[in-house]
Amino acid sequence: MRVITGKARGRKLLTLEGSDVRPTGDKVKEALFSILQFELEGRQVLDLFAGSGQLGIEALSRGAAHCTFVDASKASLSVVQQNLNATGFTADATVLCADALSFLGRTYAAYDIALLDPPYGKGLLQKALEKLPAVMRESGVIVCESPREEALPQSAGVFEIDRRYQYGKVALTVYRKKMLDGED
């Protein structure tokens, strides 16, 4: 696993071993950041269910101003911290050990981009999407990685599905603010 492009291009990233760990593959990661390529510069990013932190670190490498990494696993967050140290992004990051849903219920921060790649098959995306709009700027973007066959809600607060992309067994679902008649 490595950083694809930007300031930390080519840097190898650590990941935890085991069957519970499912890092985003390079093809899907490249597609995700192609979708966001013109929206990252200077933005506040939330890497919810951070795992190794590779998605948030990629966002920082491509010009995001700050990333908040949230994961309930102390082992995962240790890997996130090591990866931040290795890429030089420690000062641009906040690393929090918290249950993602509890975090969403108590934070007062506002994010421009949310990256969600939770453990599959536990209904965590649906639950997070219920709470996520409260911490998102209305101009924000929510990107969810899920199994291709998993159904996600059409909307999450003022956000609705803008596009859905499929890559083998994986889907990326992009939510953006609903456009009302007369809005640009």
N, C-alpha and C positions, 0 to 999 in steps of 0.2 A: 504494500500500500504506500502511495506516495502523493505529494502535492503535485497537481497537474500543471499549473501555470501561476504566474505572478511572482511576487517578491521571494517566495520560498520554493519556487519551481524545482522539482526533482528531489526535494527532501523526503527521505523515507520516514514513515510514521509507524509507531508501534500500535499493536492491537492486542487485545486479550485473546487467549486461546480458549477453545471449548465450543460446545454445541449451542450455547446460548448467544454466542457472538456471531453477528452477520454483517460485516462491514459492507458498505455500498461499493459495488464494483466500479472499476474505472469508466466503463462505457456509460453506465447510468449517471455517475458523478459528472462526467463530461457533458452529458445531455442536460442535467439539472443546471449546471453553470452556464451553458449556452442559452438557456431560457432566461437566466437572470443577468446576463453579461453586462447590460447597460443600466442595471438598477443597483449595483453593489457599491459603487464609489461613495464613500462617506456615510454609509448607512449603519444603523443599529440592527444587529442580527441576534436572533435567539436560536440556539441549537438545542432543541428540546429532545430528551432521550439521547444525549450526546455520544454515548459509547466511547469511542476513541477520540472523538472531537474532529474527525477528518472533514466533515462538512463545514463546520464553523471555521476551521483553520484554512480551508480552501477559500472561503469567503473573505477572510482577513488577507490572505495572500493576493486576492484579486481587488483589494482596495476598500473593503468594509472598514468603518471607523472603529467599531467595537463589536465583540461577540460575547454573549452570555451563554455559558455551557451549563446545562442542567442534567443531572443524572442521579438516580437513587443509589447507584453502586459506588462505593468508595474505591474499589479496585479500578473501575472504569475511569473515575476522576483522577486517579493517580496517573493513569496512562495519558489522559488529556493534558495534565500538567507537564508531564515529560515531553509530550509532543509540542506543547506551547514553548517550552524551554528550547527544544531543538530547532524550532522554526523562528524563534526570536519574537514571538507575539504575546508574551506574558503580560506586558503593559497594556495591551489592547483587549484584554480578556478578563472576564469574571467567571470563576468556576464555583458552582454551587452544588452541594450534596443535598438533594431534595427530591421527593416524589414530584414528578412533573405536574400532576393535577393539583396537588397542594400548592406548589409554587405558583401556578396560574391563578389560584384563588387568593393569593396574598401579596403579589407583587404590584408595585405602583409604576413600574417602568413601562415605556412605550417602545415598541419595536417596528422597524420598517419591513423586515423580512424574518419569517419564522420557517425553520427547517425541521421537519418532523420525520423521524425514522425509528418508530418504536418497535419493540418486539412484536412479531407477527402473531395473529390469532388470539389476541387478548382484548380486543375492543378499545384499545387505548387511543387510537386515532379519533374515533367517534367522540369519546369523552373529552379529549383535548380540544377538539374543534368546537365543542359547546362553550368552553371557557376562553379560548384563545382570542376571540374578537375584542374582549375587554382590555387586552394588553397590546393590541395592534393599532398603529396609526391607520386612518382610513385609506391612505394612499399605499398601504402596505401590500405585501404578497405573502401568501402561505403556500409552502410546497410540502406535500406529503408523499413519502415513499411507502408503498404497500404491495401486498401480493396482487397480481393482476386480477384475480377473481374477487377480491374484497370490494364490497359496495361501500362507498362513502356518501355522506349526505350531499345533496345538491347545493346547500348553502350552510354557512356558519355566520350567524349574525348578519352584518352588512356585506359579507363576502359570499361569492358564489363561484362554482366551478367555472373557470375560464377555459382551461384546456386539460386534457388527459392524454398522456403519452404512455405507450407500452413498449417495454424492452424485455423480450422473453417472458419470464415469469413475474417480472416486476412492473409496476405502474407508478408514474409520477403524476400527481394531481395538483394543479395550480389553482388556487383561489385568489380572486381579486374583488375589489369593492363592486357591488352591484351598481350599474349605471342607470340612473333614473331618466325618464324622458326629459329632454332639455339640458342634460348635463353633458359636459365634454370630458 
